Amino acid sequence: MRNEYQKIFSKISTWVLIVLGLLLIVGIHLLFRSNGTNMDIQYSQFSKESIQQQKQYYRSQTSPDYQIELDLYDFIEENDLYTTKEFQLENSWMYLAINEAFYEKQAQLSEASLSSEQRTEIQTELEELKQSVRERDYKKYCEYKQKEIAHMDITDEEKKEVGFAYQYAMDHEWNPDASLAELIESYTRNQKTRFQLEAEKETDSEYYQTVMEEIQIEKYRLENNKIHVISEDSGRYYYEEDRWNMMDTSLLIMTALSMFVVILAGGSIAGEFSNGTIKFLLINPISRRKIFFSKYLTLLSISAIFTVLLYLIQLGFATFLFDGDWNTSYITVQNGVIQEQSAAIFFLTRYAIKAVDLVVMMTMAFMISSILRTSSVAIGLGVGALLAGKTITQFLILTNVDWGRYLIFANTDLEVIKSGTMIFPEQTVTFAIGIIAVYMIVFLLTAYDGFVRKDVC
């Protein structure tokens, strides 16, 4: 294997590819850095100028329906809320409180059918919400929400469960950021949904099980101060921080690494024939079997080493250039038990899963290299298969060609198969692993047979 390493890394072309890869990594990180912050975090973009423009617009409207908006912007300006970062973040508690105050409570006051008692009660609630925002006092907002929960038509024990997050926040004197506020609101909503489903006798539904899992995760997060997490929806991961959002984007560079390894594999055996060095190689008292496995194991080890190096380089760039919390976790429920994985380990696992596709494509290119005598053709076919494979698979999926599930290209992206997106019906990870195993055996046996039986002319 040492001799194989020397052959590969003594070539100028190998180092050219490595340098190009590093330039690609640096370029992508700098590009995203220049584009600003995480797109998953939404800002309301209030400013004094924008508020004045909005007020001017609403004043020009003759419909009374715009009075709520005008009152809202008056309140924001009078209390300098546009200077408060908490308020600028959508889903922050202040943002939610203001929306509830004006779009729910003040809107209700415009209803002519209200009794004087109802009007007084709504006016009191409206003032409580406004006061909590004026004073930037999250505890007052929690107290208001607890009063709201106390009026729910559920048992005292259920009220305690629904109000757990607000009470926990008050007990710990939290003044939460947008992520924590959203967590508290989500937990409360899920508890309300839970008791509604239980009242309707729908506890056997899949939706109920999903809600219960979300409640379990959210309660765990509150109790263990796991505010920033990686969430998943329909096979897509969402991140609250730039660092981990960048790590997700950088997974695309695995395609470039796959191409690099495929090029090495395509020229591994065919290159010996193209360069005329195969005769000198076979003169040595080493069996063809040992030469074959030495070459393959060298490529396999390079794949593993470069995958780990790519992960570490990406993590280093993401840490240096982007903000993020090392306490961020990916939390799931498995058989009723909370499973927590740090963000760093989570991405290392994703890189390992992506490496399956890399190894399969490398083995295919190695087989082509063993069959053919021309390295340029072997490399071309290997790279072509790498680039065209996914496109062919997606076309077969869209055209409902069921036999496409048996193609190797349809089974190498285990992450996509696990998520259930863009795959053939009833395709599972177990099925995909079985298909990969069969193809790998065929590739290696074909490559071995081609190399052992190939004549040297």
HELIX and SHEET records of a PDB file:
HELIX    1   1 ARG A    2  PHE A    9  1                                   8    
HELIX    2   2 ILE A   12  SER A   34  1                                  23    
HELIX    3   3 LYS A   48  ARG A   59  1                                  12    
HELIX    4   4 PRO A   64  TYR A   66  5                                   3    
HELIX    5   5 GLN A   67  GLU A   78  1                                  12    
HELIX    6   6 LEU A   81  THR A   83  5                                   3    
HELIX    7   7 LYS A   85  GLN A   88  1                                   4    
HELIX    8   8 TRP A   93  ASN A   99  1                                   7    
HELIX    9   9 GLU A  100  GLN A  106  3                                   7    
HELIX   10  10 ALA A  107  LEU A  109  1                                   3    
HELIX   11  11 SER A  116  ARG A  134  1                                  19    
HELIX   12  12 TYR A  138  ALA A  150  1                                  13    
HELIX   13  13 ASP A  156  VAL A  162  1                                   7    
HELIX   14  14 PHE A  164  ASP A  171  1                                   8    
HELIX   15  15 ALA A  178  ALA A  199  1                                  22    
HELIX   16  16 GLU A  206  GLU A  223  1                                  18    
HELIX   17  17 ASP A  242  THR A  249  1                                   8    
HELIX   18  18 SER A  250  LEU A  252  5                                   3    
HELIX   19  19 ILE A  253  GLY A  266  1                                  14    
HELIX   20  20 ALA A  270  ASN A  275  1                                   6    
HELIX   21  21 ILE A  278  ILE A  283  1                                   6    
HELIX   22  22 ARG A  288  LEU A  321  1                                  34    
HELIX   23  23 ALA A  343  ILE A  371  1                                  29    
HELIX   24  24 SER A  375  LEU A  398  1                                  24    
HELIX   25  25 ASP A  402  TYR A  406  5                                   5    
HELIX   26  26 ILE A  408  ALA A  410  5                                   3    
HELIX   27  27 LEU A  414  SER A  419  1                                   6    
HELIX   28  28 VAL A  429  ARG A  453  1                                  25    
SHEET    1   A 4 ARG A 236  TYR A 238  0                                        
SHEET    2   A 4 VAL A 229  ASP A 233 -1                                        
SHEET    3   A 4 SER A 329  GLN A 334  1                                        
SHEET    4   A 4 VAL A 337  SER A 342 -1                                        
END                                                                             
